[in-house]
Amino acid sequence: SAPSADGSGDVEECEVKVLFELMTRSEAKEIQGDMDKAQNVLPEKVKGWEGICDDKDSPIPFDAGNLVALLDVPYVERAFAIGLIQASNGAPAKNSKAGSDG
C-alpha cells in the first residue's frame, strides 16, 4: 500500500516485484529486527524491479539513481527491507514460481 499520487490521502495498493541479491543465513540473522541495518544494505542488495511506476503510470527503470530516490521514501525503503529479510530467510515470494527471477 502506498499513498496515492493525486495527494488525496487515499491509499493505493499495487503489486511490485523486487529482485534481491540474497544474503546468507548469518547475514540475514544479523540484521533481522534491526531496520536500520537492513535499510543500510539495500543499495547493494536490490538488483532490479518490475511494476514501479511514476504518477503517470509510466514504468520507472531500475538504475542507481532511481533506487536512491525510491529508498528516500520511508514506506518504500521499509517494504524493500522487509522483503529482503523475508526472501533471505527463505520465505516464498507472493505469486512466485520456482526458477523465476522475481
C-alpha positions as a LaTeX table, in Angstrom:
\begin{tabular}{lrrr}
\hline
Residue & $x$ (\AA) & $y$ (\AA) & $z$ (\AA) \\
\hline
Ser1 & 0.00 & 0.00 & 0.00 \\
Ala2 & 1.16 & 3.49 & $-0.76$ \\
Pro3 & $-0.27$ & 6.99 & $-0.60$ \\
Ser4 & $-1.96$ & 7.91 & $-3.86$ \\
Ala5 & $-0.11$ & 10.16 & $-6.27$ \\
Asp6 & $-3.01$ & 12.60 & $-6.51$ \\
Gly7 & $-2.42$ & 13.91 & $-2.97$ \\
Ser8 & $-5.92$ & 12.93 & $-1.83$ \\
Gly9 & $-4.60$ & 10.97 & 1.13 \\
Asp10 & $-6.12$ & 7.78 & $-0.23$ \\
Val11 & $-4.07$ & 4.60 & $-0.16$ \\
Glu12 & $-3.44$ & 2.61 & $-3.31$ \\
Glu13 & $-2.29$ & $-0.99$ & $-3.47$ \\
Cys14 & $-0.02$ & $-2.24$ & $-6.20$ \\
Glu15 & 1.98 & $-5.36$ & $-6.88$ \\
Val16 & 5.69 & $-4.86$ & $-7.27$ \\
Lys17 & 8.40 & $-7.44$ & $-7.88$ \\
Val18 & 11.84 & $-6.68$ & $-6.49$ \\
Leu19 & 14.94 & $-8.67$ & $-7.42$ \\
Phe20 & 17.30 & $-9.06$ & $-4.46$ \\
Glu21 & 20.76 & $-10.47$ & $-4.11$ \\
Leu22 & 20.02 & $-12.77$ & $-1.19$ \\
Met23 & 22.04 & $-12.71$ & 1.99 \\
Thr24 & 23.48 & $-15.71$ & 3.76 \\
Arg25 & 21.57 & $-17.06$ & 6.72 \\
Ser26 & 24.06 & $-15.47$ & 9.12 \\
Glu27 & 23.84 & $-12.07$ & 7.36 \\
Ala28 & 20.04 & $-12.15$ & 7.47 \\
Lys29 & 20.08 & $-13.14$ & 11.14 \\
Glu30 & 22.42 & $-10.25$ & 11.93 \\
Ile31 & 20.08 & $-7.60$ & 10.52 \\
Gln32 & 16.73 & $-9.18$ & 11.39 \\
Gly33 & 14.95 & $-6.96$ & 13.89 \\
Asp34 & 17.28 & $-4.04$ & 13.15 \\
Met35 & 15.58 & $-2.00$ & 10.44 \\
Asp36 & 18.47 & 0.50 & 10.29 \\
Lys37 & 20.94 & $-2.26$ & 9.39 \\
Ala38 & 18.50 & $-3.77$ & 6.90 \\
Gln39 & 17.98 & $-0.41$ & 5.20 \\
Asn40 & 21.72 & 0.20 & 5.00 \\
Val41 & 22.33 & $-2.93$ & 2.89 \\
Leu42 & 19.53 & $-2.23$ & 0.39 \\
Pro43 & 21.62 & $-0.23$ & $-2.12$ \\
Glu44 & 23.89 & $-3.24$ & $-2.66$ \\
Lys45 & 21.19 & $-5.94$ & $-2.44$ \\
Val46 & 18.41 & $-4.54$ & $-4.68$ \\
Lys47 & 19.21 & $-5.66$ & $-8.24$ \\
Gly48 & 16.04 & $-4.75$ & $-10.13$ \\
Trp49 & 12.26 & $-4.35$ & $-10.07$ \\
Glu50 & 9.05 & $-4.63$ & $-12.04$ \\
Gly51 & 5.82 & $-2.73$ & $-11.50$ \\
Ile52 & 7.18 & 0.52 & $-10.10$ \\
Cys53 & 5.63 & 3.43 & $-11.96$ \\
Asp54 & 5.53 & 7.19 & $-11.69$ \\
Asp55 & 2.37 & 9.23 & $-11.10$ \\
Lys56 & 1.50 & 8.94 & $-14.82$ \\
Asp57 & 1.75 & 5.12 & $-14.71$ \\
Ser58 & 4.97 & 5.13 & $-16.74$ \\
Pro59 & 7.43 & 2.43 & $-15.62$ \\
Ile60 & 10.40 & 3.73 & $-13.65$ \\
Pro61 & 13.51 & 1.97 & $-14.97$ \\
Phe62 & 15.86 & 0.36 & $-12.48$ \\
Asp63 & 19.12 & 2.25 & $-12.09$ \\
Ala64 & 21.24 & 3.50 & $-9.20$ \\
Gly65 & 19.74 & 6.99 & $-9.22$ \\
Asn66 & 16.14 & 5.76 & $-9.20$ \\
Leu67 & 16.98 & 3.27 & $-6.45$ \\
Val68 & 18.42 & 6.03 & $-4.27$ \\
Ala69 & 15.36 & 8.20 & $-4.91$ \\
Leu70 & 12.94 & 5.37 & $-4.04$ \\
Leu71 & 14.85 & 4.44 & $-0.90$ \\
Asp72 & 14.37 & 8.03 & 0.25 \\
Val73 & 10.63 & 7.29 & 0.53 \\
Pro74 & 10.19 & 5.73 & 4.02 \\
Tyr75 & 7.38 & 3.29 & 3.18 \\
Val76 & 9.26 & 2.03 & 0.09 \\
Glu77 & 12.50 & 1.63 & 1.99 \\
Arg78 & 10.74 & $-0.28$ & 4.77 \\
Ala79 & 8.89 & $-2.57$ & 2.33 \\
Phe80 & 12.13 & $-3.34$ & 0.47 \\
Ala81 & 13.97 & $-4.08$ & 3.74 \\
Ile82 & 11.23 & $-6.43$ & 4.95 \\
Gly83 & 11.17 & $-8.15$ & 1.55 \\
Leu84 & 14.94 & $-8.65$ & 1.59 \\
Ile85 & 14.91 & $-10.17$ & 5.08 \\
Gln86 & 11.98 & $-12.46$ & 4.28 \\
Ala87 & 13.45 & $-13.60$ & 0.96 \\
Ser88 & 16.87 & $-14.23$ & 2.53 \\
Asn89 & 15.23 & $-16.31$ & 5.25 \\
Gly90 & 13.57 & $-18.49$ & 2.63 \\
Ala91 & 10.05 & $-17.07$ & 2.77 \\
Pro92 & 8.39 & $-17.67$ & $-0.59$ \\
Ala93 & 7.59 & $-14.56$ & $-2.57$ \\
Lys94 & 3.90 & $-13.99$ & $-3.22$ \\
Asn95 & 2.93 & $-15.44$ & $-6.59$ \\
Ser96 & 6.49 & $-16.63$ & $-7.26$ \\
Lys97 & 7.40 & $-19.77$ & $-9.17$ \\
Ala98 & 10.45 & $-21.95$ & $-8.72$ \\
Gly99 & 13.21 & $-20.80$ & $-11.02$ \\
Ser100 & 11.68 & $-17.40$ & $-11.71$ \\
Asp101 & 13.65 & $-14.18$ & $-11.41$ \\
Gly102 & 11.14 & $-12.49$ & $-9.14$ \\
\hline
\end{tabular}
